[in-house]
Amino acid sequence: MDMKQITDPQVALTGPREIVKERGLLGGEAPVSSGLAKEYWLELVQYPEDSARSLWLNVDDQWRCFHSPNAQIQNAVQNAFNNPKQFDVLVWYQDIKIVGLVVHSKG
């Protein structure tokens, strides 16, 4: 069976549309937009100390924030940026808050 990969972040979902809506990721206060990350910045130590450590991704020419990324997310994003010919990072966001991301293989 030939499976077509969806690479357009406007139509790609990380789950069935009904589940994504149920979790409040579509149709919230601000509209959900999507795009490809061009750069990343990982806070190794949070500042101020009482805030969440964050992963920042530059999407649509603005820095967007994902709070408290786990080691698996950090490694996947770093690997994607270390291998830009093989991977893209697709991001869904509301204003500056990242509500979803996928590391996508180009191959």
MODELLER restraints for C-alpha pairs under 7 A, 6 or more apart:
rsr = mdl.restraints
at = mdl.atoms
rsr.add(forms.Gaussian(group=physical.xy_distance, feature=features.Distance(at['CA:6:A'], at['CA:12:A']), mean=5.78, stdev=0.5))
rsr.add(forms.Gaussian(group=physical.xy_distance, feature=features.Distance(at['CA:9:A'], at['CA:34:A']), mean=5.62, stdev=0.5))
rsr.add(forms.Gaussian(group=physical.xy_distance, feature=features.Distance(at['CA:9:A'], at['CA:35:A']), mean=5.83, stdev=0.5))
rsr.add(forms.Gaussian(group=physical.xy_distance, feature=features.Distance(at['CA:9:A'], at['CA:90:A']), mean=6.13, stdev=0.5))
rsr.add(forms.Gaussian(group=physical.xy_distance, feature=features.Distance(at['CA:10:A'], at['CA:34:A']), mean=5.96, stdev=0.5))
rsr.add(forms.Gaussian(group=physical.xy_distance, feature=features.Distance(at['CA:20:A'], at['CA:26:A']), mean=6.58, stdev=0.5))
rsr.add(forms.Gaussian(group=physical.xy_distance, feature=features.Distance(at['CA:25:A'], at['CA:99:A']), mean=6.88, stdev=0.5))
rsr.add(forms.Gaussian(group=physical.xy_distance, feature=features.Distance(at['CA:26:A'], at['CA:32:A']), mean=6.10, stdev=0.5))
rsr.add(forms.Gaussian(group=physical.xy_distance, feature=features.Distance(at['CA:30:A'], at['CA:94:A']), mean=5.74, stdev=0.5))
rsr.add(forms.Gaussian(group=physical.xy_distance, feature=features.Distance(at['CA:30:A'], at['CA:95:A']), mean=6.95, stdev=0.5))
rsr.add(forms.Gaussian(group=physical.xy_distance, feature=features.Distance(at['CA:31:A'], at['CA:94:A']), mean=6.10, stdev=0.5))
rsr.add(forms.Gaussian(group=physical.xy_distance, feature=features.Distance(at['CA:32:A'], at['CA:92:A']), mean=6.42, stdev=0.5))
rsr.add(forms.Gaussian(group=physical.xy_distance, feature=features.Distance(at['CA:32:A'], at['CA:93:A']), mean=5.49, stdev=0.5))
rsr.add(forms.Gaussian(group=physical.xy_distance, feature=features.Distance(at['CA:32:A'], at['CA:94:A']), mean=4.98, stdev=0.5))
rsr.add(forms.Gaussian(group=physical.xy_distance, feature=features.Distance(at['CA:33:A'], at['CA:92:A']), mean=5.65, stdev=0.5))
rsr.add(forms.Gaussian(group=physical.xy_distance, feature=features.Distance(at['CA:33:A'], at['CA:93:A']), mean=5.43, stdev=0.5))
rsr.add(forms.Gaussian(group=physical.xy_distance, feature=features.Distance(at['CA:33:A'], at['CA:94:A']), mean=6.42, stdev=0.5))
rsr.add(forms.Gaussian(group=physical.xy_distance, feature=features.Distance(at['CA:34:A'], at['CA:91:A']), mean=5.43, stdev=0.5))
rsr.add(forms.Gaussian(group=physical.xy_distance, feature=features.Distance(at['CA:34:A'], at['CA:92:A']), mean=4.30, stdev=0.5))
rsr.add(forms.Gaussian(group=physical.xy_distance, feature=features.Distance(at['CA:34:A'], at['CA:93:A']), mean=6.07, stdev=0.5))
rsr.add(forms.Gaussian(group=physical.xy_distance, feature=features.Distance(at['CA:35:A'], at['CA:59:A']), mean=5.95, stdev=0.5))
rsr.add(forms.Gaussian(group=physical.xy_distance, feature=features.Distance(at['CA:35:A'], at['CA:60:A']), mean=6.38, stdev=0.5))
rsr.add(forms.Gaussian(group=physical.xy_distance, feature=features.Distance(at['CA:35:A'], at['CA:90:A']), mean=5.92, stdev=0.5))
rsr.add(forms.Gaussian(group=physical.xy_distance, feature=features.Distance(at['CA:35:A'], at['CA:91:A']), mean=5.50, stdev=0.5))
rsr.add(forms.Gaussian(group=physical.xy_distance, feature=features.Distance(at['CA:35:A'], at['CA:92:A']), mean=6.80, stdev=0.5))
rsr.add(forms.Gaussian(group=physical.xy_distance, feature=features.Distance(at['CA:36:A'], at['CA:59:A']), mean=5.88, stdev=0.5))
rsr.add(forms.Gaussian(group=physical.xy_distance, feature=features.Distance(at['CA:36:A'], at['CA:88:A']), mean=6.92, stdev=0.5))
rsr.add(forms.Gaussian(group=physical.xy_distance, feature=features.Distance(at['CA:36:A'], at['CA:89:A']), mean=5.81, stdev=0.5))
rsr.add(forms.Gaussian(group=physical.xy_distance, feature=features.Distance(at['CA:36:A'], at['CA:90:A']), mean=4.79, stdev=0.5))
rsr.add(forms.Gaussian(group=physical.xy_distance, feature=features.Distance(at['CA:36:A'], at['CA:91:A']), mean=6.07, stdev=0.5))
rsr.add(forms.Gaussian(group=physical.xy_distance, feature=features.Distance(at['CA:37:A'], at['CA:57:A']), mean=5.81, stdev=0.5))
rsr.add(forms.Gaussian(group=physical.xy_distance, feature=features.Distance(at['CA:37:A'], at['CA:58:A']), mean=5.38, stdev=0.5))
rsr.add(forms.Gaussian(group=physical.xy_distance, feature=features.Distance(at['CA:37:A'], at['CA:59:A']), mean=4.64, stdev=0.5))
rsr.add(forms.Gaussian(group=physical.xy_distance, feature=features.Distance(at['CA:37:A'], at['CA:89:A']), mean=5.52, stdev=0.5))
rsr.add(forms.Gaussian(group=physical.xy_distance, feature=features.Distance(at['CA:37:A'], at['CA:90:A']), mean=6.36, stdev=0.5))
rsr.add(forms.Gaussian(group=physical.xy_distance, feature=features.Distance(at['CA:37:A'], at['CA:91:A']), mean=6.64, stdev=0.5))
rsr.add(forms.Gaussian(group=physical.xy_distance, feature=features.Distance(at['CA:38:A'], at['CA:58:A']), mean=5.54, stdev=0.5))
rsr.add(forms.Gaussian(group=physical.xy_distance, feature=features.Distance(at['CA:38:A'], at['CA:59:A']), mean=6.26, stdev=0.5))
rsr.add(forms.Gaussian(group=physical.xy_distance, feature=features.Distance(at['CA:39:A'], at['CA:57:A']), mean=5.73, stdev=0.5))
rsr.add(forms.Gaussian(group=physical.xy_distance, feature=features.Distance(at['CA:39:A'], at['CA:58:A']), mean=5.11, stdev=0.5))
rsr.add(forms.Gaussian(group=physical.xy_distance, feature=features.Distance(at['CA:40:A'], at['CA:56:A']), mean=5.60, stdev=0.5))
rsr.add(forms.Gaussian(group=physical.xy_distance, feature=features.Distance(at['CA:40:A'], at['CA:57:A']), mean=4.45, stdev=0.5))
rsr.add(forms.Gaussian(group=physical.xy_distance, feature=features.Distance(at['CA:40:A'], at['CA:58:A']), mean=6.23, stdev=0.5))
rsr.add(forms.Gaussian(group=physical.xy_distance, feature=features.Distance(at['CA:41:A'], at['CA:55:A']), mean=6.01, stdev=0.5))
rsr.add(forms.Gaussian(group=physical.xy_distance, feature=features.Distance(at['CA:41:A'], at['CA:56:A']), mean=4.97, stdev=0.5))
rsr.add(forms.Gaussian(group=physical.xy_distance, feature=features.Distance(at['CA:41:A'], at['CA:57:A']), mean=6.41, stdev=0.5))
rsr.add(forms.Gaussian(group=physical.xy_distance, feature=features.Distance(at['CA:42:A'], at['CA:54:A']), mean=6.38, stdev=0.5))
rsr.add(forms.Gaussian(group=physical.xy_distance, feature=features.Distance(at['CA:42:A'], at['CA:55:A']), mean=4.57, stdev=0.5))
rsr.add(forms.Gaussian(group=physical.xy_distance, feature=features.Distance(at['CA:42:A'], at['CA:56:A']), mean=6.13, stdev=0.5))
rsr.add(forms.Gaussian(group=physical.xy_distance, feature=features.Distance(at['CA:43:A'], at['CA:53:A']), mean=5.93, stdev=0.5))
rsr.add(forms.Gaussian(group=physical.xy_distance, feature=features.Distance(at['CA:43:A'], at['CA:54:A']), mean=5.58, stdev=0.5))
rsr.add(forms.Gaussian(group=physical.xy_distance, feature=features.Distance(at['CA:43:A'], at['CA:55:A']), mean=6.23, stdev=0.5))
rsr.add(forms.Gaussian(group=physical.xy_distance, feature=features.Distance(at['CA:45:A'], at['CA:53:A']), mean=6.37, stdev=0.5))
rsr.add(forms.Gaussian(group=physical.xy_distance, feature=features.Distance(at['CA:46:A'], at['CA:52:A']), mean=6.10, stdev=0.5))
rsr.add(forms.Gaussian(group=physical.xy_distance, feature=features.Distance(at['CA:46:A'], at['CA:53:A']), mean=4.35, stdev=0.5))
rsr.add(forms.Gaussian(group=physical.xy_distance, feature=features.Distance(at['CA:52:A'], at['CA:67:A']), mean=5.83, stdev=0.5))
rsr.add(forms.Gaussian(group=physical.xy_distance, feature=features.Distance(at['CA:52:A'], at['CA:68:A']), mean=5.65, stdev=0.5))
rsr.add(forms.Gaussian(group=physical.xy_distance, feature=features.Distance(at['CA:53:A'], at['CA:67:A']), mean=6.02, stdev=0.5))
rsr.add(forms.Gaussian(group=physical.xy_distance, feature=features.Distance(at['CA:53:A'], at['CA:68:A']), mean=5.20, stdev=0.5))
rsr.add(forms.Gaussian(group=physical.xy_distance, feature=features.Distance(at['CA:54:A'], at['CA:65:A']), mean=6.40, stdev=0.5))
rsr.add(forms.Gaussian(group=physical.xy_distance, feature=features.Distance(at['CA:54:A'], at['CA:66:A']), mean=5.54, stdev=0.5))
rsr.add(forms.Gaussian(group=physical.xy_distance, feature=features.Distance(at['CA:54:A'], at['CA:67:A']), mean=4.36, stdev=0.5))
rsr.add(forms.Gaussian(group=physical.xy_distance, feature=features.Distance(at['CA:54:A'], at['CA:68:A']), mean=5.42, stdev=0.5))
rsr.add(forms.Gaussian(group=physical.xy_distance, feature=features.Distance(at['CA:54:A'], at['CA:69:A']), mean=6.53, stdev=0.5))
rsr.add(forms.Gaussian(group=physical.xy_distance, feature=features.Distance(at['CA:55:A'], at['CA:65:A']), mean=5.89, stdev=0.5))
rsr.add(forms.Gaussian(group=physical.xy_distance, feature=features.Distance(at['CA:55:A'], at['CA:66:A']), mean=5.11, stdev=0.5))
rsr.add(forms.Gaussian(group=physical.xy_distance, feature=features.Distance(at['CA:55:A'], at['CA:67:A']), mean=6.39, stdev=0.5))
rsr.add(forms.Gaussian(group=physical.xy_distance, feature=features.Distance(at['CA:55:A'], at['CA:69:A']), mean=6.48, stdev=0.5))
rsr.add(forms.Gaussian(group=physical.xy_distance, feature=features.Distance(at['CA:56:A'], at['CA:63:A']), mean=6.13, stdev=0.5))
rsr.add(forms.Gaussian(group=physical.xy_distance, feature=features.Distance(at['CA:56:A'], at['CA:64:A']), mean=5.43, stdev=0.5))
rsr.add(forms.Gaussian(group=physical.xy_distance, feature=features.Distance(at['CA:56:A'], at['CA:65:A']), mean=4.60, stdev=0.5))
rsr.add(forms.Gaussian(group=physical.xy_distance, feature=features.Distance(at['CA:56:A'], at['CA:66:A']), mean=6.24, stdev=0.5))
rsr.add(forms.Gaussian(group=physical.xy_distance, feature=features.Distance(at['CA:57:A'], at['CA:63:A']), mean=5.52, stdev=0.5))
rsr.add(forms.Gaussian(group=physical.xy_distance, feature=features.Distance(at['CA:57:A'], at['CA:64:A']), mean=5.28, stdev=0.5))
rsr.add(forms.Gaussian(group=physical.xy_distance, feature=features.Distance(at['CA:57:A'], at['CA:65:A']), mean=6.56, stdev=0.5))
rsr.add(forms.Gaussian(group=physical.xy_distance, feature=features.Distance(at['CA:58:A'], at['CA:64:A']), mean=6.09, stdev=0.5))
rsr.add(forms.Gaussian(group=physical.xy_distance, feature=features.Distance(at['CA:63:A'], at['CA:96:A']), mean=6.82, stdev=0.5))
rsr.add(forms.Gaussian(group=physical.xy_distance, feature=features.Distance(at['CA:64:A'], at['CA:96:A']), mean=4.35, stdev=0.5))
rsr.add(forms.Gaussian(group=physical.xy_distance, feature=features.Distance(at['CA:64:A'], at['CA:97:A']), mean=5.70, stdev=0.5))
rsr.add(forms.Gaussian(group=physical.xy_distance, feature=features.Distance(at['CA:64:A'], at['CA:98:A']), mean=6.13, stdev=0.5))
rsr.add(forms.Gaussian(group=physical.xy_distance, feature=features.Distance(at['CA:65:A'], at['CA:96:A']), mean=5.88, stdev=0.5))
rsr.add(forms.Gaussian(group=physical.xy_distance, feature=features.Distance(at['CA:65:A'], at['CA:97:A']), mean=5.05, stdev=0.5))
rsr.add(forms.Gaussian(group=physical.xy_distance, feature=features.Distance(at['CA:65:A'], at['CA:98:A']), mean=5.53, stdev=0.5))
rsr.add(forms.Gaussian(group=physical.xy_distance, feature=features.Distance(at['CA:66:A'], at['CA:97:A']), mean=6.30, stdev=0.5))
rsr.add(forms.Gaussian(group=physical.xy_distance, feature=features.Distance(at['CA:66:A'], at['CA:98:A']), mean=5.12, stdev=0.5))
rsr.add(forms.Gaussian(group=physical.xy_distance, feature=features.Distance(at['CA:76:A'], at['CA:103:A']), mean=6.74, stdev=0.5))
rsr.add(forms.Gaussian(group=physical.xy_distance, feature=features.Distance(at['CA:77:A'], at['CA:89:A']), mean=6.97, stdev=0.5))
rsr.add(forms.Gaussian(group=physical.xy_distance, feature=features.Distance(at['CA:77:A'], at['CA:103:A']), mean=6.70, stdev=0.5))
rsr.add(forms.Gaussian(group=physical.xy_distance, feature=features.Distance(at['CA:80:A'], at['CA:87:A']), mean=5.01, stdev=0.5))
rsr.add(forms.Gaussian(group=physical.xy_distance, feature=features.Distance(at['CA:80:A'], at['CA:88:A']), mean=6.28, stdev=0.5))
rsr.add(forms.Gaussian(group=physical.xy_distance, feature=features.Distance(at['CA:80:A'], at['CA:89:A']), mean=6.87, stdev=0.5))
rsr.add(forms.Gaussian(group=physical.xy_distance, feature=features.Distance(at['CA:80:A'], at['CA:103:A']), mean=6.74, stdev=0.5))
rsr.add(forms.Gaussian(group=physical.xy_distance, feature=features.Distance(at['CA:86:A'], at['CA:105:A']), mean=5.78, stdev=0.5))
rsr.add(forms.Gaussian(group=physical.xy_distance, feature=features.Distance(at['CA:86:A'], at['CA:106:A']), mean=5.20, stdev=0.5))
rsr.add(forms.Gaussian(group=physical.xy_distance, feature=features.Distance(at['CA:86:A'], at['CA:107:A']), mean=6.41, stdev=0.5))
rsr.add(forms.Gaussian(group=physical.xy_distance, feature=features.Distance(at['CA:87:A'], at['CA:103:A']), mean=6.56, stdev=0.5))
rsr.add(forms.Gaussian(group=physical.xy_distance, feature=features.Distance(at['CA:87:A'], at['CA:104:A']), mean=5.41, stdev=0.5))
rsr.add(forms.Gaussian(group=physical.xy_distance, feature=features.Distance(at['CA:87:A'], at['CA:105:A']), mean=4.56, stdev=0.5))
rsr.add(forms.Gaussian(group=physical.xy_distance, feature=features.Distance(at['CA:87:A'], at['CA:106:A']), mean=5.41, stdev=0.5))
rsr.add(forms.Gaussian(group=physical.xy_distance, feature=features.Distance(at['CA:88:A'], at['CA:103:A']), mean=5.79, stdev=0.5))
rsr.add(forms.Gaussian(group=physical.xy_distance, feature=features.Distance(at['CA:88:A'], at['CA:104:A']), mean=5.10, stdev=0.5))
rsr.add(forms.Gaussian(group=physical.xy_distance, feature=features.Distance(at['CA:88:A'], at['CA:105:A']), mean=6.55, stdev=0.5))
rsr.add(forms.Gaussian(group=physical.xy_distance, feature=features.Distance(at['CA:88:A'], at['CA:106:A']), mean=6.98, stdev=0.5))
rsr.add(forms.Gaussian(group=physical.xy_distance, feature=features.Distance(at['CA:89:A'], at['CA:101:A']), mean=6.82, stdev=0.5))
rsr.add(forms.Gaussian(group=physical.xy_distance, feature=features.Distance(at['CA:89:A'], at['CA:102:A']), mean=5.71, stdev=0.5))
rsr.add(forms.Gaussian(group=physical.xy_distance, feature=features.Distance(at['CA:89:A'], at['CA:103:A']), mean=4.54, stdev=0.5))
rsr.add(forms.Gaussian(group=physical.xy_distance, feature=features.Distance(at['CA:89:A'], at['CA:104:A']), mean=6.04, stdev=0.5))
rsr.add(forms.Gaussian(group=physical.xy_distance, feature=features.Distance(at['CA:90:A'], at['CA:101:A']), mean=5.49, stdev=0.5))
rsr.add(forms.Gaussian(group=physical.xy_distance, feature=features.Distance(at['CA:90:A'], at['CA:102:A']), mean=5.17, stdev=0.5))
rsr.add(forms.Gaussian(group=physical.xy_distance, feature=features.Distance(at['CA:90:A'], at['CA:103:A']), mean=6.35, stdev=0.5))
rsr.add(forms.Gaussian(group=physical.xy_distance, feature=features.Distance(at['CA:90:A'], at['CA:104:A']), mean=7.00, stdev=0.5))
rsr.add(forms.Gaussian(group=physical.xy_distance, feature=features.Distance(at['CA:91:A'], at['CA:98:A']), mean=6.91, stdev=0.5))
rsr.add(forms.Gaussian(group=physical.xy_distance, feature=features.Distance(at['CA:91:A'], at['CA:100:A']), mean=5.85, stdev=0.5))
rsr.add(forms.Gaussian(group=physical.xy_distance, feature=features.Distance(at['CA:91:A'], at['CA:101:A']), mean=4.38, stdev=0.5))
rsr.add(forms.Gaussian(group=physical.xy_distance, feature=features.Distance(at['CA:91:A'], at['CA:102:A']), mean=6.62, stdev=0.5))
rsr.add(forms.Gaussian(group=physical.xy_distance, feature=features.Distance(at['CA:92:A'], at['CA:98:A']), mean=5.93, stdev=0.5))
rsr.add(forms.Gaussian(group=physical.xy_distance, feature=features.Distance(at['CA:92:A'], at['CA:99:A']), mean=5.61, stdev=0.5))
rsr.add(forms.Gaussian(group=physical.xy_distance, feature=features.Distance(at['CA:92:A'], at['CA:100:A']), mean=4.94, stdev=0.5))
rsr.add(forms.Gaussian(group=physical.xy_distance, feature=features.Distance(at['CA:92:A'], at['CA:101:A']), mean=6.08, stdev=0.5))
rsr.add(forms.Gaussian(group=physical.xy_distance, feature=features.Distance(at['CA:93:A'], at['CA:99:A']), mean=5.13, stdev=0.5))
rsr.add(forms.Gaussian(group=physical.xy_distance, feature=features.Distance(at['CA:93:A'], at['CA:100:A']), mean=6.84, stdev=0.5))
